[in-house]
């Protein structure tokens, strides 16, 4: 019997939110605050997955990197890296979170080459879009 905290359940929830965000972004020409909130929720879930050292965290992070080029949601995705790599008061060992060593370094080394390449090929109008 699987426990509620198992990785499969977390992956399913994350995949559902990611699918909802992706389909909403593809079908929209304008910024939608509900989609922005879902994206922010996804980023916090991704952080929880990443700090526990789950490989699925890199898959979710890669999808977030793919959103950086979106004119409406790219700014939220870019701010999300502060969530992924920053310290916070909730996801801590004191709160019984599983935090694997060097997770921030691993995700940083995973992200930087992809972000640099995306920046190199990005349209300058997207890079200068206002943050929501």
LOPAVO-182794 format. One record per residue: residue number from 1; x, y, z of N, C-alpha, C, CB in turn. Coordinates in Angstrom, 2 decimals, always signed. Glycine has a CB too. Example, Ala and Ser with C-alpha at 12.3 -4.5 7.8 and 13.67 -1.06 7.14 Angstrom:
BEGIN
   drenlum       n.x       n.y       n.z      ca.x      ca.y      ca.z       c.x       c.y       c.z      cb.x      cb.y      cb.z
         1    +13.19     -5.69     +7.80    +12.30     -4.50     +7.80    +13.20     -3.30     +7.80    +11.31     -4.47     +9.05
         2    +12.85     -2.25     +7.08    +13.67     -1.06     +7.14    +12.90     +0.03     +7.87    +14.08     -0.60     +5.72
***
This chain:
BEGIN
   drenlum       n.x       n.y       n.z      ca.x      ca.y      ca.z       c.x       c.y       c.z      cb.x      cb.y      cb.z
         1     +0.85     -1.19     +0.00     +0.00     +0.00     +0.00     +0.88     +1.24     +0.00     -0.96     +0.00     +1.22
         2     +0.53     +2.18     -0.82     +1.30     +3.42     -0.90     +0.85     +4.41     +0.13     +1.19     +4.03     -2.29
         3     +1.81     +5.16     +0.63     +1.51     +6.20     +1.60     +1.13     +7.48     +0.85     +2.73     +6.45     +2.54
         4     +0.30     +8.34     +1.48     -0.09     +9.58     +0.81     +1.09    +10.48     +0.43     -1.04    +10.35     +1.69
         5     +2.19    +10.37     +1.12     +3.34    +11.23     +0.83     +4.24    +10.70     -0.26     +4.14    +11.41     +2.07
         6     +3.89     +9.60     -0.87     +4.75     +9.01     -1.89     +4.88     +9.92     -3.10     +4.20     +7.66     -2.30
         7     +5.97     +9.70     -3.80     +6.31    +10.51     -4.96     +5.25    +10.42     -6.07     +7.66    +10.09     -5.50
         8     +4.61     +9.28     -6.24     +3.60     +9.12     -7.30     +2.44    +10.10     -7.15     +3.06     +7.68     -7.31
         9     +1.96    +10.27     -5.93     +0.86    +11.19     -5.68     +1.29    +12.63     -5.97     +0.36    +11.06     -4.23
        10     +2.47    +12.99     -5.52     +2.99    +14.34     -5.75     +3.18    +14.59     -7.24     +4.31    +14.55     -5.00
        11     +3.66    +13.59     -7.95     +3.83    +13.74     -9.40     +2.50    +13.92    -10.10     +4.57    +12.53     -9.97
        12     +1.47    +13.19     -9.67     +0.16    +13.31    -10.30     -0.43    +14.70    -10.08     -0.79    +12.25     -9.76
        13     -0.36    +15.18     -8.85     -0.88    +16.52     -8.55     -0.14    +17.57     -9.36     -0.75    +16.83     -7.05
        14     +1.19    +17.46     -9.39     +2.00    +18.42    -10.12     +1.71    +18.36    -11.61     +3.49    +18.16     -9.87
        15     +1.59    +17.16    -12.15     +1.29    +17.00    -13.58     -0.07    +17.60    -13.93     +1.33    +15.52    -13.98
        16     -1.04    +17.44    -13.06     -2.37    +18.02    -13.30     -2.31    +19.55    -13.33     -3.35    +17.56    -12.21
        17     -1.61    +20.13    -12.38     -1.49    +21.60    -12.35     -0.71    +22.08    -13.57     -0.79    +22.08    -11.04
        18     +0.37    +21.38    -13.90     +1.19    +21.76    -15.05     +0.39    +21.68    -16.34     +2.43    +20.86    -15.14
        19     -0.41    +20.65    -16.49     -1.26    +20.50    -17.68     -2.28    +21.63    -17.76     -1.98    +19.14    -17.66
        20     -2.86    +21.98    -16.62     -3.84    +23.07    -16.57     -3.19    +24.39    -16.96     -4.46    +23.18    -15.17
        21     -2.00    +24.65    -16.42     -1.29    +25.89    -16.74     -0.91    +25.91    -18.22     -0.01    +26.04    -15.86
        22     -0.35    +24.81    -18.70     +0.09    +24.76    -20.10     -1.06    +24.95    -21.07     +0.78    +23.43    -20.38
        23     -2.18    +24.27    -20.83     -3.31    +24.41    -21.75     -3.92    +25.80    -21.68     -4.38    +23.36    -21.43
        24     -3.92    +26.41    -20.50     -4.45    +27.77    -20.37     -3.56    +28.78    -21.08     -4.58    +28.15    -18.89
        25     -2.25    +28.58    -20.99     -1.32    +29.50    -21.63     -1.43    +29.38    -23.15     +0.13    +29.22    -21.17
        26     -1.54    +28.17    -23.65     -1.65    +27.98    -25.10     -2.93    +28.59    -25.67     -1.59    +26.50    -25.45
        27     -4.00    +28.57    -24.90     -5.27    +29.07    -25.39     -5.53    +30.54    -25.09     -6.36    +28.28    -24.81
        28     -4.54    +31.24    -24.56     -4.78    +32.62    -24.13     -3.81    +33.58    -24.80     -4.66    +32.73    -22.63
        29     -4.33    +34.74    -25.13     -3.49    +35.81    -25.68     -3.18    +36.87    -24.62     -4.18    +36.46    -26.87
        30     -3.92    +36.85    -23.53     -3.75    +37.85    -22.47     -3.45    +37.17    -21.15     -5.00    +38.74    -22.35
        31     -2.91    +37.96    -20.25     -2.59    +37.48    -18.92     -3.88    +37.16    -18.14     -1.74    +38.51    -18.16
        32     -3.90    +36.01    -17.48     -5.03    +35.60    -16.66     -4.48    +35.38    -15.24     -5.74    +34.29    -17.23
        33     -5.00    +36.10    -14.27     -4.45    +36.03    -12.91     -4.62    +34.64    -12.28     -5.13    +37.07    -12.03
        34     -5.67    +33.92    -12.64     -5.85    +32.57    -12.10     -4.74    +31.64    -12.61     -7.23    +32.01    -12.49
        35     -4.39    +31.75    -13.87     -3.30    +30.95    -14.41     -1.99    +31.35    -13.75     -3.21    +31.11    -15.96
        36     -1.80    +32.64    -13.52     -0.61    +33.11    -12.81     -0.51    +32.53    -11.41     -0.61    +34.63    -12.74
        37     -1.64    +32.44    -10.72     -1.66    +31.85     -9.38     -1.36    +30.35     -9.42     -3.02    +32.09     -8.70
        38     -1.89    +29.67    -10.44     -1.59    +28.25    -10.60     -0.11    +28.04    -10.85     -2.43    +27.64    -11.74
        39     +0.47    +28.92    -11.65     +1.90    +28.83    -11.95     +2.72    +29.05    -10.68     +2.30    +29.86    -13.02
        40     +2.33    +30.01     -9.86     +3.04    +30.24     -8.60     +2.91    +29.03     -7.67     +2.50    +31.49     -7.90
        41     +1.74    +28.42     -7.63     +1.54    +27.20     -6.83     +2.44    +26.08     -7.35     +0.06    +26.75     -6.86
        42     +2.49    +25.94     -8.66     +3.35    +24.94     -9.28     +4.81    +25.15     -8.89     +3.20    +24.97    -10.80
        43     +5.24    +26.38     -8.83     +6.63    +26.68     -8.47     +6.94    +26.25     -7.03     +6.92    +28.17     -8.64
        44     +6.00    +26.47     -6.12     +6.22    +26.05     -4.74     +6.22    +24.53     -4.61     +5.14    +26.65     -3.83
        45     +5.36    +23.86     -5.36     +5.36    +22.40     -5.35     +6.68    +21.90     -5.95     +4.14    +21.84     -6.14
        46     +7.13    +22.54     -7.03     +8.41    +22.17     -7.64     +9.54    +22.32     -6.64     +8.68    +23.02     -8.90
        47     +9.50    +23.38     -5.84    +10.54    +23.57     -4.83    +10.54    +22.40     -3.84    +10.32    +24.90     -4.08
        48     +9.36    +22.00     -3.40     +9.26    +20.88     -2.46     +9.82    +19.60     -3.08     +7.80    +20.66     -2.03
        49     +9.55    +19.40     -4.35    +10.06    +18.22     -5.04    +11.57    +18.30     -5.20     +9.39    +18.06     -6.43
        50    +12.06    +19.47     -5.57    +13.49    +19.66     -5.80    +14.29    +19.46     -4.51    +13.75    +21.06     -6.37
        51    +13.86    +20.06     -3.42    +14.67    +19.98     -2.18    +14.70    +18.57     -1.61    +14.12    +20.93     -1.13
        52    +13.73    +17.77     -1.94    +13.77    +16.39     -1.45    +14.60    +15.50     -2.36    +12.37    +15.82     -1.32
        53    +15.11    +16.07     -3.46    +16.02    +15.34     -4.33    +15.34    +14.44     -5.34    +16.94    +14.54     -3.53
        54    +14.06    +14.65     -5.58    +13.32    +13.82     -6.53    +13.68    +14.24     -7.96    +11.79    +13.94     -6.29
        55    +13.94    +13.29     -8.82    +14.30    +13.59    -10.21    +13.16    +14.27    -10.96    +14.69    +12.31    -10.94
        56    +11.96    +14.05    -10.55    +10.82    +14.69    -11.20    +10.92    +16.22    -11.09     +9.49    +14.19    -10.58
        57    +11.61    +16.70    -10.09    +11.80    +18.14     -9.92    +12.49    +18.78    -11.11    +12.58    +18.42     -8.68
        58    +13.44    +18.08    -11.70    +14.13    +18.64    -12.87    +13.19    +18.68    -14.08    +15.38    +17.81    -13.20
        59    +12.29    +17.71    -14.20    +11.32    +17.73    -15.30    +10.39    +18.94    -15.17    +10.50    +16.42    -15.32
        60     +9.89    +19.17    -13.97     +9.00    +20.31    -13.74     +9.76    +21.61    -13.97     +8.40    +20.27    -12.31
        61    +10.98    +21.67    -13.47    +11.80    +22.87    -13.64    +12.06    +23.15    -15.12    +13.14    +22.73    -12.90
        62    +12.28    +22.10    -15.90    +12.50    +22.27    -17.33    +11.26    +22.85    -18.01    +12.88    +20.94    -17.98
        63    +10.08    +22.42    -17.57     +8.83    +22.98    -18.13     +8.69    +24.45    -17.77     +7.60    +22.18    -17.62
        64     +9.10    +24.81    -16.55     +9.06    +26.22    -16.13    +10.04    +27.03    -16.96     +9.39    +26.36    -14.62
        65    +11.21    +26.49    -17.23    +12.18    +27.17    -18.09    +11.57    +27.43    -19.46    +13.49    +26.34    -18.22
        66    +10.78    +26.48    -19.95    +10.12    +26.65    -21.23     +9.11    +27.79    -21.25     +9.42    +25.38    -21.61
        67     +8.61    +28.16    -20.08     +7.65    +29.27    -19.99     +8.33    +30.64    -19.95     +6.79    +29.10    -18.75
        68     +9.64    +30.67    -19.80    +10.34    +31.95    -19.70    +10.15    +32.80    -20.95    +11.82    +31.72    -19.47
        69     +9.97    +32.18    -22.09     +9.79    +32.93    -23.33     +8.38    +33.42    -23.57    +10.21    +32.10    -24.46
        70     +7.43    +33.05    -22.71     +6.05    +33.47    -22.89     +5.90    +34.94    -22.48     +5.09    +32.58    -22.07
        71     +5.25    +35.71    -23.35     +5.15    +37.15    -23.07     +4.30    +37.47    -21.84     +4.57    +37.86    -24.27
        72     +3.30    +36.63    -21.54     +2.42    +36.90    -20.40     +2.92    +36.28    -19.09     +1.04    +36.39    -20.70
        73     +3.47    +35.07    -19.18     +3.80    +34.33    -17.96     +5.31    +34.17    -17.74     +3.15    +32.97    -18.00
        74     +6.11    +34.60    -18.69     +7.57    +34.54    -18.54     +8.07    +35.28    -17.31     +8.23    +35.11    -19.76
        75     +7.54    +36.48    -17.03     +8.00    +37.19    -15.83     +7.71    +36.42    -14.53     +7.35    +38.55    -15.76
        76     +6.55    +35.75    -14.46     +6.24    +34.96    -13.26     +7.17    +33.76    -13.18     +4.75    +34.49    -13.27
        77     +7.41    +33.12    -14.32     +8.32    +31.97    -14.34     +9.72    +32.40    -13.92     +8.35    +31.32    -15.75
        78    +10.16    +33.57    -14.37    +11.50    +34.02    -14.00    +11.60    +34.33    -12.50    +11.88    +35.26    -14.80
        79    +10.55    +34.92    -11.95    +10.54    +35.16    -10.50    +10.51    +33.84     -9.73     +9.32    +36.02    -10.10
        80     +9.99    +32.81    -10.37     +9.90    +31.50     -9.73    +11.24    +30.90     -9.37     +9.17    +30.58    -10.61
        81    +12.28    +31.33    -10.05    +13.60    +30.79     -9.71    +14.07    +31.31     -8.36    +14.61    +31.15    -10.79
        82    +13.55    +32.44     -7.93    +13.83    +32.90     -6.56    +13.17    +31.96     -5.56    +13.31    +34.36     -6.36
        83    +12.00    +31.45     -5.91    +11.33    +30.47     -5.07    +12.13    +29.17     -5.05     +9.87    +30.20     -5.57
        84    +12.49    +28.68     -6.24    +13.20    +27.41     -6.34    +14.55    +27.42     -5.63    +13.39    +27.05     -7.78
        85    +15.27    +28.52     -5.75    +16.64    +28.56     -5.24    +16.78    +29.30     -3.92    +17.53    +29.18     -6.25
        86    +15.75    +30.03     -3.51    +15.85    +30.84     -2.30    +15.54    +30.07     -1.02    +14.94    +32.01     -2.41
        87    +15.89    +30.69     +0.07    +15.54    +30.14     +1.39    +14.15    +30.63     +1.76    +16.59    +30.55     +2.48
        88    +13.46    +29.82     +2.53    +12.17    +30.27     +3.04    +11.97    +29.67     +4.43    +11.00    +29.85     +2.08
        89    +10.95    +30.15     +5.10    +10.74    +29.74     +6.49     +9.86    +28.51     +6.63    +10.13    +30.87     +7.25
        90     +9.32    +27.98     +5.54     +8.38    +26.87     +5.63     +9.00    +25.52     +5.27     +7.21    +27.13     +4.74
        91     +9.73    +25.47     +4.19    +10.33    +24.21     +3.78    +11.69    +24.11     +4.46    +10.47    +24.11     +2.21
        92    +11.66    +23.61     +5.68    +12.86    +23.48     +6.50    +12.87    +22.14     +7.21    +12.95    +24.63     +7.53
        93    +14.04    +21.76     +7.69    +14.13    +20.52     +8.46    +13.35    +20.63     +9.77    +15.60    +20.18     +8.75
        94    +13.28    +21.83    +10.32    +12.49    +22.03    +11.54    +11.01    +21.71    +11.33    +12.63    +23.47    +12.04
        95    +10.54    +21.89    +10.09     +9.15    +21.56     +9.75     +9.05    +20.17     +9.13     +8.58    +22.61     +8.78
        96    +10.07    +19.36     +9.36    +10.10    +17.95     +8.93    +10.16    +17.76     +7.42     +8.90    +17.25     +9.46
        97    +10.67    +18.75     +6.72    +10.86    +18.60     +5.28    +12.11    +17.76     +5.04    +10.98    +19.99     +4.58
        98    +12.06    +16.94     +4.02    +13.24    +16.18     +3.61    +14.04    +17.07     +2.68    +12.84    +14.81     +2.93
        99    +15.23    +17.43     +3.09    +16.08    +18.30     +2.29    +17.39    +17.57     +2.03    +16.32    +19.68     +3.01
       100    +17.61    +17.23     +0.78    +18.83    +16.53     +0.39    +19.97    +17.53     +0.22    +18.60    +15.73     -0.92
       101    +21.18    +17.11     +0.53    +22.32    +18.00     +0.36    +22.53    +18.40     -1.10    +23.58    +17.34     +0.91
       102    +22.98    +19.59     -1.31    +23.36    +20.14     -2.61    +22.22    +20.25     -3.62    +24.44    +19.31     -3.19
       103    +20.98    +20.24     -3.16    +19.87    +20.33     -4.13    +19.85    +21.67     -4.86    +18.53    +20.11     -3.41
       104    +20.15    +22.73     -4.16    +20.14    +24.04     -4.83    +21.25    +24.11     -5.88    +20.32    +25.18     -3.80
       105    +22.40    +23.56     -5.56    +23.49    +23.56     -6.52    +23.14    +22.71     -7.75    +24.78    +23.03     -5.86
       106    +22.50    +21.57     -7.53    +22.12    +20.70     -8.65    +21.11    +21.40     -9.56    +21.52    +19.38     -8.13
       107    +20.12    +22.02     -8.99    +19.10    +22.67     -9.81    +19.68    +23.91    -10.51    +17.88    +23.07     -8.94
       108    +20.60    +24.60     -9.84    +21.26    +25.75    -10.44    +22.07    +25.31    -11.66    +22.17    +26.47     -9.40
       109    +22.86    +24.26    -11.50    +23.67    +23.78    -12.63    +22.81    +23.21    -13.74    +24.66    +22.71    -12.16
       110    +21.64    +22.72    -13.42    +20.71    +22.23    -14.43    +20.10    +23.41    -15.21    +19.60    +21.38    -13.78
       111    +19.74    +24.46    -14.49    +18.99    +25.58    -15.08    +19.85    +26.56    -15.87    +18.28    +26.32    -14.01
       112    +21.00    +26.90    -15.35    +21.78    +28.01    -15.94    +22.07    +27.80    -17.43    +23.09    +28.17    -15.20
       113    +22.57    +26.66    -17.87    +22.83    +26.54    -19.32    +21.56    +26.69    -20.16    +23.47    +25.19    -19.61
       114    +20.44    +26.18    -19.68    +19.18    +26.28    -20.42    +18.68    +27.72    -20.47    +18.12    +25.38    -19.80
       115    +18.82    +28.43    -19.36    +18.39    +29.83    -19.30    +19.28    +30.69    -20.20    +18.43    +30.36    -17.85
       116    +20.58    +30.46    -20.16    +21.50    +31.24    -21.00    +21.20    +31.01    -22.47    +22.97    +30.86    -20.69
       117    +20.97    +29.77    -22.86    +20.64    +29.47    -24.25    +19.31    +30.13    -24.65    +20.56    +27.95    -24.47
       118    +18.32    +30.06    -23.77    +17.05    +30.71    -24.04    +17.18    +32.22    -24.17    +16.06    +30.38    -22.96
       119    +18.01    +32.80    -23.34    +18.25    +34.24    -23.40    +18.92    +34.61    -24.71    +19.13    +34.71    -22.21
       120    +19.83    +33.78    -25.15    +20.56    +34.05    -26.38    +19.64    +34.07    -27.60    +21.65    +33.02    -26.58
       121    +18.63    +33.18    -27.61    +17.76    +33.09    -28.79    +16.44    +33.86    -28.62    +17.45    +31.64    -29.09
       122    +16.23    +34.47    -27.46    +14.95    +35.13    -27.18    +14.80    +36.42    -27.97    +14.82    +35.43    -25.69
       123    +13.55    +36.76    -28.23    +13.18    +38.01    -28.87    +13.34    +39.12    -27.84    +11.73    +37.95    -29.43
       124    +13.94    +40.23    -28.22    +14.20    +41.31    -27.26    +12.91    +41.91    -26.71    +15.03    +42.40    -27.92
       125    +11.80    +41.84    -27.44    +10.55    +42.39    -26.92    +10.04    +41.57    -25.74     +9.49    +42.44    -28.04
       126    +10.30    +40.27    -25.75     +9.90    +39.42    -24.63    +10.76    +39.72    -23.41    +10.01    +37.92    -25.01
       127    +12.05    +39.94    -23.63    +12.96    +40.21    -22.52    +12.62    +41.51    -21.80    +14.39    +40.25    -23.02
       128    +11.97    +42.43    -22.49    +11.66    +43.72    -21.91    +10.20    +43.87    -21.48    +12.00    +44.80    -22.87
       129     +9.45    +42.77    -21.46     +8.03    +42.87    -21.12     +7.87    +43.15    -19.64     +7.29    +41.58    -21.49
       130     +6.79    +43.86    -19.25     +6.58    +44.21    -17.85     +6.25    +42.98    -17.00     +5.46    +45.24    -17.74
       131     +6.61    +43.05    -15.75     +6.34    +41.97    -14.81     +4.97    +42.18    -14.20     +7.43    +41.90    -13.71
       132     +4.18    +41.10    -14.14     +2.82    +41.16    -13.59     +2.86    +40.99    -12.10     +1.92    +40.09    -14.21
***
